[in-house]
Amino acid sequence: MLEQFSIVFSDSIVSLEDFLDLVYSAMSLSYYRTVPATVDTVLVQSYELITPQASDYVYAIGLTQDHLPKIAQNTSLLSDVERSTLNQATGDNSNIFIASNENLKKNRYTMLSLINSARKQLILSYPNQLNESESKGSTYLRELENFGFKIENKSIDNKTITIDDIGSYHSVLSSLVAYYQRDDFDDSDQDLTFIKVLNRVVSKKLKEKDLENPALITQKLSKETLDALYPKDKPLKLSTTGLRSFYCNEYTYYLRYVLNLQEELLLRTSASTHGNFLHRIFEKTLEQADETVDFDNRLEQAIKEVINDPEYIDLYRESSESELSQKSLIELCHDLAPLFTNNLSIETINVEEKFEKITNTYPQLNDRYQVLINGRIDRVDRIKNTELLGVVDYKTGKDNDFKYDKFFNGLNSQLPTYLSALKKLNGQNLFGAMYLSLTLPIIKLKGALDLSKAATQTQNQLKYNGLFLEKQVSQLGDFYKKSKAYHLTEEELQILIDYNDFLYKKAAEKILKGEFSINPYTKDGKSIDSVVQQHQAITGFEANYHLGQARVKEDLELSGDKKTEEEKKKAWIEKMEKELKK
């Protein structure tokens, strides 16, 4: 990145802040070779994709000539020799990438990292045969042999070969399980009989070897504990954050909202700190009663008040890095100001509005009938000269879109909850609920077809994004993302609100019964949410052993041609209706 920066701006003077902004953008758009944090077992396709970690004992297998060093294939019109000739002729300021040269450096670095990764013992191995053909060991292994290290040849005696030498019980069983997990699996009597017999055989073997099913089982809370936690004369309090935690992993809710465990407080800035800082500035800007003072002056006054708040003085003056972060956030406030000043059809009537809504639970919960849904709305807007109200929620993270699939699975109830609360306060006079992302979009210029359109792409991303009433969309200006997939009729809105209440009731039923399973949400059946990894030391959840306990994402069963976003919306609404009628 720094080499490219020096080439592009070699004849320009760039300020330190602009330089750091450009480096930050480049790092944000870069692709990193990292192992995902949401899985415990990873199949590595290439050594180039990993960095060996230090450990007492390290095993590196499959070190064949085909895999290490990796031989880069040049499939372009220019050969490596022609590329080298051009590089010599064009001077230092121009350079054509030669994959084989660069790959040689990477391979050497990978091998050196591997050699230095073990503290006590390093075992390097390669097969004599791979995929029914002879394979050669890596050239790096031969170099080690030249240094005096002996290669121990462990070959199989064909006279004493057994079934276990050809295949393993584990691999056969894995193949069998994979076969019966196919999408086109037929539940025939023959297949089901086989599975039942297999279950009996496996259960018997486990019992003989005194082994237990590695399932993570939680204990139901006692009646005395439930009576103390949830008194009969008070409703159960649930927020949108608590609801999301419950559907993400029930045990996460138990840790956070029943045991009230908190993360260690660190006196340094974080994404959460930056979000609260921006929230506070815009809250103070909009709550100032003197409308004769223009927005820019009110914003400057709010910035001065917030940066001099003792809480933020300690955080943002801790280091040069935190001071730079604060300067970037203040610039961001100025960049976002047009969303407030130019949106002439809208006026803000309230900020940090608290709300409460009581809904009944299921009759089978005996005397605990009510759930109190509570929270705080960042901003309430009104279309001028009307009684139409809308909700704005500030977002500083990546998750700033409403998705029907996430909502159906209990992971995105914020906007429907706000609409439900606002509908209770203001009847049918609503125009929508939306997110406002308090981050500047980063446009990938590399993928842009026309650089002149980069500014337009940026403006398109700086818009309110959410759910809108279909009949009120015409009254909204250009600052709102308008997609028919998120335009709702009164009937569709009511279905969303009813299904949202259903999600709260279903969660309340298990909470009030004191049942909290370790069942992390998985959207693909292969990995789990990172929040579960955060609590792994407590729960003992390991993806390669306990993925069967995960709650698999429910999705649409679409048939035929690929559906449009509007058709998917209708399908989700119908799916919600079916759930409500059960």
N, C-alpha and C positions, 0 to 999 in steps of 0.2 A: 504493500500500500504506500509506504513512504517513497519507494523508488518511483512509482507512478505519479505521486504527488510532486516530486522534484522535477519530473519531466514536464508535467502540465503547467506548473507555476514557476518554472525556472527564471522567467523574465518578469515576474510580478512580485510585488510586496504584499504579503498576506499577514494580517494581524494574528496574534496568538489565539484569540477566541475563535476566529474563522478557521484557523488551522485545526484546532481541537474539534470544532463542529464537523469539519470534513472527515477527520479521522474517525470520529464517532459514527458518522453515517456509513463510512466504508466498513467499519467493524460490524455494524448492525446488519448490513446486507451480505456479509461474508457467510460462507458455508464452512462449518467446522466438523472435523472428523471426530465425533464423540460417540461413546456408547450411551444409548438412551438410559435415563435414570429410572425408567418405569419397568424395567425387566431385570431379572436376576441371571438369566442364562442367555448368552448371545452367540450366534453362529457367525464367526468372522469369515468373510469371503476373501479378504486380502490383508496382509500384514501392514500395508500402507494405511489402513483405516484405523490402526490402533497405536497406542504408545504403551509399552510394557510398564507395569507398576512394580515398585520394589516390594519384595517379599522374601521370606527365609528360603522357601523352595519354589522354584519356577520351572514349569514343564512347557517346552515349545515343541510341538509335534508337526509333522508334515512339511519339514524344511527341505523340499525338493528344489531342483533347479528351476522348475516351472513356476514356483511360488515365491522363492527368495533367492537371488534378487529378482524383482519384477522387471521383465523386459518390456519396455514401452513400444507399442506398435505405431509406426508413423504411416498413416493412411492418407496423408494430404498429397497434393500435386507436387510439392517441393520435397526433395529428398533431404536427409540430414546434412549431406555434403553441400548441397546447394544453399541450404539455410546458413551454414557456417560461412560459406563464401560471401553471401550477402551481408552478413553481420560484420565481416572484416572490411567490406567495401564502404559501408554506410557510416562508420564511426561509432562513437560512444553513445550518442543521443538516440539512436534507433537500434532496436534489437528484436530479432525474430526468435521465438521460443523454440528450443531444441529439446524435445521430450526426453530423449535418451540420456543427454547430459544431466538434465535436472533430476531424472529418476535415479541416476547413479549416486548423486548426493543423498537423496532420500533413503536409498537402500543401505548405504553405509551408516547413516544416522540411526536407522531402525536396528541394524545389527549391533552397533555399539550400545544402544539403549538396552537391547536384549541381554547382551553379555554382562552389563552392569546392573541388571535388575535383581539378581539373586544375592542374598546376604550369605547363605550357607551352602546351597547346592543348586546348580543349574543343569538341567537335563535337556539336551538337544537331540531330536530324533527325526529320522526320515525313513519311509518305507522302500523296500527293494522293488516292490510291485505296487502299482496304483492303477485302479480301474482296468485290471487285467492286462496291463502293459508294464514293461520295465521302466523304472524311474531312477534318476540319478540324484545324488545328494547335492545340496547347494554348494556353490563354489566357496562360500564363506566357511563351510564345514571343512573343506579340503585345505583351506588356509590355516585353520586351527590345527589340523592334522600335521601340517608342515611345521607348526610351532612346537610340536611335541605331544599334543593331545592324541590319545589313542581312541579309535572308533571301535566300539564293541559290536560285533555282528551277531544279532540274535535271529537266527533263521529257524524255520519250522521243519522238523523231521517228518518227511512224508509218510514214513512207516508208522509213526505213532499219532498221526493227525486225527483229531476228533471233531464231532459236530460243533463243539464250542469254539474251535479254531476257525471254522468257516463263518459262523454267524453267532450271535448272542441272544440269549433269552430276552434281554432288554430291547434289542433292535426289532426282534420279531413281534414283541408285544406292542412296541411303538407303531410299527407298520399296521398292525391289526386295529389299534385304536384309531389311527388316521383313516383307515378304510371305512370304519363305521361312523366317522364324523363327517363324511362327505355330505354335500348339500342334496345329492340325489339318492340318499340312503332310503331303502325300501323297508318299511316296518312289516316285513313278512313274518309268518309264524316260524319259519325256519331260522331267520336271523335273530328273532327275539328269543327263541329257544336256546340258541348258541350263547347269547349274552347272559341268560339266566344260569346256564351251566357254568360258564366262565366265572361268573360272580361267586358261585358256590365253591369252585375249585380254588380261586384266589383267597376267599375268606378262610377256607380250611388251611391253606398254606400259611397265611398270616398268623392263625391261631397256633399252628404247630411250632412256628419259630418265635412265638411270643412277641409278635409285632402288632402295632396298632395303626389304624387309619390316621394319617397325619392331619386330619381335619382339625381346625381351630374352633373349639366349642366355648361359647361364653355362658355364664350363669345368669339366670333370670333374677332380677332384684326381688328381695323379700317384700311382703305386704307392709311391714313396719317401715322399711326404707321408702317405699312408694308413698305411704301416707305422710311421711315427713317431707319428702321432696315436692309432692303435689297435693296440698290440702284439698279436701272435698269441696270447700266453699269458695275456692278460687279457680279461675280458668287456667289452662296451660298456656304459657306465653311462648310464641314461636315467631321468629323473624325470618325474613327471606334468606339471610345468611345461614341461620340455623337449619332451615329447610334444605338448603343446598348441601350443607355438611351431612345431613342425615341421608340424603339420597346418593351422595358421593360415597359414603361408607358409614353405616349405622354406628360403628364403634368410634368413629371420629367424632360424631355428635356426643356420644357418651363421655369421651375424654374432655371435650371442650365445654359442654353445657351441663353435664351431670357432675363430673368430678371437678369442673372448672380449672383444669390444668391450663397454664399459660406458658407461652414461649418465653425464653430468656430475653430480657429487655437489654438491648444493646444501644449505647449512647453514640450511635452513628447514623448517618442518613441512609435511607433505603427507598424503594419504590413507594412504600406506604407513606413515608415521611413526605416525599415530594407531592404525592396526591393530596395529603392533608394540607400542605402549604398552599397549593393552588386552590383547593376548596375554600380555605379561609380568606384568601384574597378576593375571590369573586363573591363570596358571601358578604363580606364587608362592603364591597363596591355596590352591590344591588340593594342592600338593606338601608343605605343612607337615604334619609327622607327628603333631602333638599334636591328636588328635581331641576331647580334652576341651574345647578352646577352640571356641566356636561360630563359625559361618561369618562372621558380620558382623564379629567382632573380628579374625579372620584376614584378612578383606578389607581392613579399615582398616590393619592392619599391613603388608600387601602394598603398599597405595597409598603409605604413607609411605616404604617402601623404594625403590619405583620412581621416585617424583617426586624423590627425593634422589640418584638415580643420575646420575653426572656427564654421561652421554650425553644424558639428558633435561633436565637443568638447563640445558645450553647451548641446546637446541632450544626449550624451552618458556618460557624467560625472555628470549628474544631481543626480543620486542615485546609490546605489550598484546594484540594480536590472538592471538598464540600462547598467552599466559597464559589468555585467555578460552577458547580451544580446550581447554586442559588441564582447566579447571574443568568444562566441558561433558562431557568424557570421564569425569571422576571421578563426576559425577552419573549418567552412563550406567551406570557400574559398579554403583552403588547400585540403579538402576532394574532392572537385569538380575539382581540377587541372588536374587529369588524363584524364578528358573529353577533355581537350585542348591539353595536351602534347602527349597523345598516339594516337590521331586521325591523323595519319600521312598522310592520303590521302587528307586532307582538309587544306586550308589556308584561313585566314581571310584577306579580302582586304579592308574592311571599317567598321566603327562603327558609331552609331548614324547618320545614313544616312537619310536626309530629303527627302520627295518625295511629288509630287503634280500630280494629274491627273484630267483633266477636262472631264466631260461627259455631254451629252445633256439630258435635261429633256423632259417632254411630251409637245407636241405642244399646248395643251390647257392652258398652263401657260403664254400664250401671249408672252411678251417680256422678260420673265425671263427663258432663255433656258438652262442655264449652272449650273452645280454643280462642285465645286472644292473639290475633295477628297484629303485631306492632312494628313500627319502624319510623324512619325519618326520610322525608322527600327533600332533595337538594333544592329544587326550585319549582314553583308553580307559575305558569305563564297563562296569559289570557289574550285571545285575539281581540284587538281594539274594537270598541263599539259593539261588542257582543258579550254574551255570558259564557262563551265557550272556553273551557279550561284545559290545560295540558300539563303534563309532568315532565320535568327534565332531570335526569340523573347524570352527574359528572363521572366520567370514567378515565382513569389514568393507565390502565393496563391494556392487554391485547384483547380481552374478552369484552368487546364493546358492541356486539351485535346480538339481536334476538334471533334465536333459531328454534323452529318448531320441534325438531327432534330432541333438542336438549330440554325444552320446556316439557314435552311429553314424559321425559324420563326424570323429571323433578329437579333439573340442574339449572333452570333459567326462568325462575318465577318472579323476578323482580318487577318487570313492567306490568304483567297482568295483576300483580298484587297492588301496585300503585293505581292502576286504572280502577280496580275494585274499590279501593279506599276513596278515590276521588268521585266515583259514581255515587257512593253512599253520601258524600258531602254535597254534591252538586247535581244529583239526578242524572238525566240524560245529556246534560250540556258539556260534552267532552269533545276534544278534537284529537287527542292521542297521548301517548307516553313514549319518551325517546331518550336515547343516550347522546351525550355530547362528549366526544373524546378530547381530553385535555392534553393531547400530544400532537406534535407536528408530524404529518405524514412524510415518509421518506420514499421518494420515487426512484425506481431502478432505471437510471438513464441507459444502462446497457441494453435493456429489453425494450426501450421506447422506440416506436417506429418513426416518430417525428419529435425531435427535441423541443420544437416550438410549442408542442402540446403539453409539455411537462407542467407548466404553470396551471393549465386547465385541469390536469389530473389532480394536482395538489388541491385546488379549490373544490373539486368534486368530493374529495375526502373530508374536507372541513365542513361537514354538514351534520344536521341533526338526523339521527338514524333510529328508527323504532317502529311502533305500531300506530296507525292513524285510522280514524273513522273515515270510511269511504266518502260519505256525503260532505265532509268538511275539508277534504284535500285541496279543493279548488281555492280555498281561502288562504292557503299557506304559500309562502314565497319560495325563492330559489335556494334558501338555506336549508331545505329539508329534502332528504333522499326520498324520492317517490317511486316506489315499486309496488305494482298491483299485488304482489305476493304478500305484502304487509299492509294492505288496505282492507279494513274489516267492515262488514255490515253490522247493524245492531245485533242481529241474531248470532253472528260469528263471535262478536265480542262477548256476548253473554255465555256462549259455550266455553270460551277461554276462561272466563271468570269462574264459571261453575266447575270446570276441570281443575282450576287452580285451587278452589276450596276443597275439592276431592283429594288433591295431593296433600294438603295440610291435614285433612281428616285421617287419611291413611297413615301418615307419619305419626299423628297424635295417638292413634290406636296402639301402635307398637311401643311408643314412648311411655304411655300411661300403663302399659302392661309390664314395663321394665324389661323389654326384650331388645337387646342390641347385638346384632350379629356382626361378625367380621366379614363383610361382603362388599368389597370395593367395586366400584363401577368400572366396567371395561367396555370400550366402544368397538373393539375389534376382536375380542376373545383371545388376544395375545399379550396385551400390556394393560397395566392398571394406572390409575391416576397417581401423580407424584405425591399427593397428600398422604397416601397410604405408606409410601416409602418413608415419609417424615416420621411416622409412628411405628416403623417396623421393629424398633428395639422393644416396644411395648407389646405389640400384637404378635410378633414372631411370624408375620405373613411373608412367605416367599413365593414368587410368581410360579416357579417351576414345580412347586409342590401343591400349592393351594389355589391355583387359578380356577379350579372347579367350584370354589365358593364364591367367586366373583359374580356380580349382578350384570348380566349381559345387556347391552343397549338394545331396546326395542326399536325396530325400524319399520319402514313401510315395505309392503310386499308388492312392488311394482312389477307389472307384467307388460309385455309388448314393447312399444317404442319408449324411448327416454322421455320422461315427463318434464313439462315446463315447471318453473318455480310456482306459478299460480295453480297449476294442477296438483302439485305436491301439497300446497297449502290446503286445498279442498280435501285432499286425502287425509291429511292430519286432522282436520276438523271432524271429518267423518269417524276417524278412529277414536277421537276423544268422545264423540257422542255415544259410540258403542260401549266404551268403558263406563260412561255415566249411567247407561241403561242396565248394566249387569246387576 
